[in-house]
Amino acid sequence: MAILASHPAVALWWRQNTGGAKLGGFHVKFSFKGASDLMGVLKGGRFFAVEVKASDGVMSQDQINFLQNVADAGGFAAWVNSSSELKYCLDQLTQPLGGDAT
């Protein structure tokens, strides 16, 4: 989360709490099935969603579908296993297209 807070490509972000809990005798759902762990807006207005898994983690079909929907809509979607992978993905967004920037 520190990477998102300080990365120059990120305008705003939030941790998307998911799952459910029993509160006062009621079952309360947080978010929706398949929602990514981290979401936000890149500078320039592009939406992003990042699913974070341990190195042996497996995404559910709902998570895969959500990331595909984000990508299909023009957003940035990623599945990462570490903070270094997240930084690498975000760094690629700030690189000039076509190689040599001179």
C-alpha positions as CSV (number, residue, x, y, z in Angstrom):
1,M,0.0,0.0,0.0
2,A,3.0,2.3,0.6
3,I,3.8,2.0,-3.1
4,L,0.4,3.1,-4.2
5,A,0.6,6.1,-1.7
6,S,3.8,7.3,-3.2
7,H,3.9,6.3,-6.8
8,P,3.7,9.2,-9.3
9,A,1.3,7.3,-11.6
10,V,-1.4,7.0,-8.9
11,A,-3.9,9.8,-8.2
12,L,-5.9,8.0,-5.5
13,W,-6.4,4.5,-4.2
14,W,-8.3,2.5,-1.6
15,R,-8.2,-1.0,-0.2
16,Q,-11.4,-2.7,-1.2
17,N,-12.6,-4.8,1.8
18,T,-14.4,-7.9,0.7
19,G,-16.1,-10.8,2.4
20,G,-18.7,-10.7,5.1
21,A,-19.3,-10.7,8.8
22,K,-22.1,-11.3,11.3
23,L,-23.0,-8.0,13.0
24,G,-25.8,-7.8,15.5
25,G,-27.4,-11.0,14.3
26,F,-27.2,-9.9,10.6
27,H,-24.9,-11.1,7.9
28,V,-23.3,-8.1,6.2
29,K,-21.4,-8.4,2.9
30,F,-18.5,-6.1,2.1
31,S,-18.2,-5.2,-1.6
32,F,-19.1,-7.8,-4.3
33,K,-17.8,-11.2,-5.3
34,G,-14.6,-10.9,-7.3
35,A,-13.7,-7.4,-6.3
36,S,-10.0,-6.7,-6.4
37,D,-8.0,-6.0,-3.2
38,L,-6.8,-2.6,-4.3
39,M,-8.5,-0.1,-6.6
40,G,-8.1,3.5,-7.5
41,V,-7.6,6.1,-10.2
42,L,-4.4,6.7,-12.1
43,K,-3.3,10.3,-12.9
44,G,-5.2,11.1,-16.1
45,G,-8.4,9.4,-14.9
46,R,-7.8,5.8,-15.7
47,F,-9.4,3.3,-13.3
48,F,-7.2,0.5,-11.9
49,A,-7.7,-2.8,-10.0
50,V,-5.0,-4.9,-8.5
51,E,-5.5,-8.4,-7.1
52,V,-2.9,-9.3,-4.5
53,K,-2.1,-13.0,-3.9
54,A,0.6,-14.9,-2.0
55,S,3.1,-16.6,-4.3
56,D,1.0,-19.8,-4.1
57,G,-2.4,-18.0,-4.3
58,V,-4.9,-18.8,-7.0
59,M,-7.5,-16.3,-8.3
60,S,-11.2,-17.3,-8.3
61,Q,-13.1,-17.2,-11.6
62,D,-15.0,-14.1,-10.2
63,Q,-11.7,-12.3,-9.6
64,I,-10.4,-13.2,-13.1
65,N,-13.7,-12.0,-14.6
66,F,-13.5,-8.7,-12.7
67,L,-10.0,-8.0,-13.9
68,Q,-10.9,-8.9,-17.4
69,N,-13.9,-6.5,-17.3
70,V,-11.7,-3.7,-16.0
71,A,-9.2,-4.3,-18.8
72,D,-12.0,-4.6,-21.4
73,A,-13.3,-1.2,-20.3
74,G,-9.9,0.5,-20.7
75,G,-8.8,0.3,-17.1
76,F,-5.5,-1.1,-15.8
77,A,-5.8,-4.6,-14.3
78,A,-3.1,-6.6,-12.6
79,W,-2.5,-9.6,-10.5
80,V,0.6,-9.4,-8.3
81,N,2.4,-11.6,-5.8
82,S,4.6,-9.0,-4.3
83,S,5.1,-5.3,-3.7
84,S,8.0,-5.4,-6.2
85,E,5.7,-6.7,-8.9
86,L,3.2,-3.9,-8.2
87,K,5.9,-1.3,-8.4
88,Y,7.1,-2.8,-11.7
89,C,3.6,-2.7,-13.2
90,L,3.1,0.9,-12.1
91,D,6.5,1.9,-13.4
92,Q,5.6,0.6,-16.8
93,L,2.7,3.0,-16.9
94,T,5.0,6.0,-16.5
95,Q,7.5,4.9,-19.2
96,P,7.3,6.7,-22.6
97,L,5.9,4.6,-25.4
98,G,8.3,3.5,-28.2
99,G,11.5,3.1,-26.3
100,D,14.0,6.0,-26.5
101,A,12.6,9.1,-25.0
102,T,15.3,11.5,-26.4
